[in-house]
Amino acid sequence: MQSLAKTPAKNTTLARGAYLLVVLMGSYAAIWALTGFTGIVLLRLGLARSEAAIFSTLLGFVLYPALVIAALAAQRPLRLWGVLMAASAFLAVVRHYWGVS
């Protein structure tokens, strides 16, 4: 028979793994929206398409680890993710309507 003392450790490990997965996926979604938005804005400002894509991608590579670290260190992660997902949705909508064909 399994003791009750071992059950919380399994739940804690599972919760930490799930939280890490949410942090990585949520950060990726936020950076994806920011990268697309930045590319469209730079394109609208007159930068060449290739340069806008490279600049926005490099910006995403720099900001992604910073966002993951900030999310892991947050005192109130639900508030942080609420703000990030709202900003991501806003940037995705703006990028959709400003999109260049």
C-alpha angles and dihedrals in degrees: 000000000000117000122233092237092070096050098073091051091058091046091048092051091048092047092050091049092049091048091050090050091050091048093051095044095042092048090049091051092049093048091045091056092044092049093052092046093048091049092052093046092050090048090051090050090060104263117141115264094244093048092048091051094048094046094048092046093050089048089054092050090054097044099044097072091042091053093048091051091047091049093050091049097045118124092208107031096175092058091047093051092045090055093043095049092046090050091046092051091048093049092047092052093047091047090051093053095040092045117137120218 
